[in-house]
Amino acid sequence: MIYIAPSLLAADFGNLNEEIERVRRAGANYLHLDVMDGAFVPNISFGPPVIESIRKKTKLFFDVHLMIKNPQRYIENFVRAGADSITIHVESTSRVADAIQKIKDYDMKCGIALSPATPVSAVLPYLSSVDMVLVMTVEPGFGGQEMIPECIEKVRELKKYINDNGLSVDIEVDGGINAENAPLAISAGANVIVAGSAIFKSKTPSKVIKQIREAEFKMIDYTEA
């Protein structure tokens, strides 16, 4: 199954409740929440208070993506705010295993993310301990960027490793994903699709979500593209 996770960064923050309900009705499975600290990435977004406030308004699955330094210090804050899954970056701490364990200690779903410049090998030691691996298809820190096509090869490499080792790990892609290029990521093995502007900025988000989901059945082979 393909899970659709609109990124809240692309929403109208003056009408958050309405925006979230609009994508829920359109068929979204998750709400992707990008937390930036201005240190790990050159931007600042929002933190636990915003997540806690919207948690009261929706039952959507909260897919919290921490783009912050030393995330292990703040896991409890995001758990209490209402996260359903917490993803940390492999580059964000020298204590990756400790951060993963801390998330697991709260009986939370856990993800590990890698930025475009980071090789797949950096996350392989942790795949048996996580529920999801997030492949950034743009440089983390800003919304509205174009997808970096070369990152799709990482998805394919990860999918092969997961299959070869009998693991049950979702593959999420985040960055510049839209209805036109989503088939590329899905054909490579991604099953959780983050799309911000493509969904929130659309007048017909249900159409965009439907088009992305249809890629699961087309499964176009782009390997020679």
GITASUL-V989500 format. One record per residue. RES is the residue in one small letter. SS is DSSP state (~ for helix, > for strand, _ for the rest). PSI is psi in whole degrees, -180 to 180 (* if undefined). D_CENTER is the distance of its C-alpha to the mean C-alpha in Angstrom with 2 decimals. Layout:
BEGIN
RES	SS	PSI	D_CENTER
RES	SS	PSI	D_CENTER
END
This chain:
BEGIN
m	_	143	15.68
i	_	126	12.90
y	>	132	10.43
i	>	129	9.63
a	>	87	7.16
p	>	137	9.01
s	>	123	8.13
l	~	-22	11.11
l	~	-29	12.07
a	~	-1	13.72
a	_	165	15.69
d	_	107	19.33
f	~	-9	19.50
g	~	-11	23.12
n	~	51	22.37
l	~	-46	19.20
n	~	-44	20.58
e	~	-40	21.71
e	~	-44	18.54
i	~	-43	16.45
e	~	-34	19.28
r	~	-44	19.47
v	~	-28	16.02
r	~	-48	16.70
r	~	-27	19.98
a	~	-12	18.55
g	_	11	16.79
a	_	145	13.18
n	_	-42	12.08
y	>	165	9.34
l	>	118	9.10
h	>	123	6.03
l	>	105	8.08
d	>	114	8.23
v	>	119	11.25
m	>	141	13.45
d	>	-1	16.88
g	_	3	18.81
a	_	-56	19.56
f	_	-36	16.70
v	_	155	15.72
p	_	50	18.44
n	_	161	17.30
i	>	134	17.29
s	_	-92	15.31
f	_	171	15.89
g	_	-159	16.27
p	~	-38	17.30
p	~	-39	20.06
v	~	-43	18.00
i	~	-42	15.63
e	~	-39	18.89
s	~	-39	20.56
i	~	-20	18.17
r	~	-32	17.84
k	_	-14	21.50
k	_	-9	21.02
t	_	153	18.53
k	_	8	17.75
l	_	148	14.29
f	>	124	11.88
f	>	107	10.27
d	>	92	6.72
v	>	121	7.68
h	>	107	6.29
l	>	109	9.81
m	>	67	11.06
i	_	154	14.53
k	_	142	17.49
n	_	60	18.65
p	~	-21	16.03
q	~	-22	18.34
r	~	-18	20.62
y	_	7	18.48
i	~	-47	16.90
e	~	-39	19.67
n	~	-42	19.19
f	~	-30	15.67
v	~	-48	16.92
r	~	-29	19.87
a	~	-21	18.02
g	_	16	16.47
a	_	146	13.05
d	_	-28	12.53
s	>	143	9.95
i	>	127	9.59
t	>	131	7.79
i	>	159	10.29
h	>	138	11.12
v	_	-25	13.99
e	_	-6	15.80
s	_	-10	15.82
t	_	151	18.54
s	_	-2	21.48
r	_	55	21.04
v	~	-48	17.84
a	~	-39	19.56
d	~	-41	20.85
a	~	-42	17.54
i	~	-45	16.17
q	~	-37	19.49
k	~	-40	19.46
i	~	-45	16.30
k	~	-32	18.03
d	~	-25	21.22
y	_	10	19.89
d	_	39	19.15
m	_	153	15.43
k	>	144	12.68
c	>	141	11.32
g	>	158	8.75
i	>	131	9.77
a	>	152	8.33
l	>	140	10.82
s	_	166	11.87
p	_	-36	13.92
a	_	-8	17.15
t	_	129	16.35
p	_	154	17.77
v	_	-34	16.35
s	~	-25	19.27
a	~	-26	17.83
v	~	-12	15.35
l	~	-40	17.79
p	_	-16	19.78
y	_	-5	17.01
l	~	-28	15.75
s	~	-8	18.52
s	~	-6	17.41
v	_	167	13.72
d	_	-19	12.16
m	>	148	9.07
v	>	132	8.56
l	>	120	5.77
v	>	113	7.97
m	>	126	8.10
t	_	11	10.40
v	_	170	11.89
e	_	129	13.28
p	_	145	11.17
g	_	-22	12.99
f	_	144	13.71
g	_	170	12.63
g	_	11	14.75
q	_	162	14.99
e	_	143	15.89
m	_	139	13.94
i	_	107	15.59
p	~	-33	17.01
e	~	-23	17.88
c	~	-20	14.35
i	~	-29	14.56
e	~	-31	17.26
k	~	-38	15.00
v	~	-45	13.20
r	~	-42	16.78
e	~	-43	17.95
l	~	-42	15.39
k	~	-41	16.16
k	~	-44	19.81
y	~	-44	19.62
i	~	-45	17.92
n	~	-44	20.58
d	~	-27	23.38
n	_	10	22.83
g	_	34	22.45
l	_	157	19.12
s	_	88	16.91
v	_	126	13.34
d	>	153	10.45
i	>	120	8.88
e	>	143	5.44
v	>	143	6.05
d	>	119	5.35
g	_	106	8.80
g	_	20	11.94
i	_	135	11.13
n	_	-177	13.96
a	_	-25	16.39
e	_	-41	18.41
n	_	-6	16.16
a	~	-37	13.75
p	~	-30	16.62
l	~	-47	16.50
a	~	-40	13.05
i	~	-41	14.01
s	~	-30	17.41
a	~	-18	16.19
g	_	-1	14.47
a	_	142	10.86
n	_	0	10.65
v	>	117	7.24
i	>	116	7.14
v	>	126	5.50
a	>	120	8.94
g	_	-80	10.49
s	~	-38	14.09
a	~	-31	14.66
i	~	-55	14.43
f	~	-31	15.49
k	_	-5	18.18
s	_	143	19.54
k	_	-19	22.73
t	_	72	21.90
p	~	-30	18.22
s	~	-34	19.39
k	~	-43	20.71
v	~	-46	17.54
i	~	-41	15.62
k	~	-41	18.69
q	~	-40	18.83
i	~	-44	15.33
r	~	-34	16.24
e	~	-22	19.60
a	~	-26	18.23
e	~	-34	17.90
f	~	-26	21.65
k	~	-43	22.60
m	_	56	20.83
i	_	137	22.42
d	_	107	23.13
y	_	11	22.21
t	_	-27	23.15
e	_	1	26.33
a	_	*	24.97
END
